[in-house]
Amino acid sequence: SLIALATIGALSGVAHADSNVTVYGVVDAAVRTANNQNANGDSLNSVGNGLLQGNRLGFKGQEDLGGGLKAVFQLESGFNIDDGTAAQNGATFSRNATVGLSDSTLGTLTVGRQNNLGYDTLIATDVYGVANNVAVAGYQSVLSGFRWNNSLKYTNQYQGFNFGAQVASGNTVGSDSTNSGYALSAGYKASNWSVQGVYQKAHDTKDGELGSLAGQDQDFWALGGKYAFNDQTSVYGQYVHSKFNTSEQVNQIYTVGVAQKLSG
């Protein structure tokens, strides 16, 4: 078992370098204890890193190109608060590195390392917003993966409907499928309720991350929704289905959660 003794912070802030660029971040740490850490049943007291949210420092911005068209970018780096090292295998902008074009009518097209549509859909319909630590929840990200490299992603919305498409290249000579993936998503958002769905195909994967296990493919789909009774109380529901072709592992997960604000 894992007990969080004290959450020191989940602090976010923004500062404007100019009218088009935003600097933002999250710092999340906790002091915690975990028992039964060896055969003798000994406990471990430690400083936890990113218990509820992953620590990050990011830059995002846009430039008006005229006629409703904008150039957009986002660079986001993950880090570990306990020792100051870089997260996500030490990449400089490990959480996000994208550039693209956005139009209020035509939608947004981005290229680079970015969240896959499976993860985006689960965030929208999970009461935790997908918790960062599996001791709290976080099972969704283990199945959908987080981010895809070398990906092209399109999203748009129209009169409450939203939809998206994404394709990721494995950048492999002689093969278009190796370490690649694609995803489709759609949903609808009303004033106090929403529904979302996604289908995702990942090649060479053990957890939705492309290239994590050669030769194994994953079919992943999910449905979820949210209903707000008022400004204080909302209920969430989600169904997740994942199937791997080589191991024949199938995961089916149903969740229901309630969010209650303690103050206005």
PEDA-V365037 format. One record per helix or strand. SS is the DSSP state (a for helix, b for strand). FROM is the first residue (numbers start at 0). TO is the last residue. If there is no record, write none. Layout:
ss=SS from=FROM to=TO
ss=SS from=FROM to=TO
This chain:
ss=b from=1 to=17
ss=b from=20 to=33
ss=b from=43 to=48
ss=b from=55 to=65
ss=b from=68 to=78
ss=b from=85 to=85
ss=a from=87 to=89
ss=b from=95 to=102
ss=b from=106 to=114
ss=a from=116 to=124
ss=a from=138 to=143
ss=b from=146 to=157
ss=b from=160 to=167
ss=b from=171 to=171
ss=b from=174 to=174
ss=b from=180 to=188
ss=b from=192 to=201
ss=b from=217 to=227
ss=b from=232 to=243
ss=b from=249 to=259
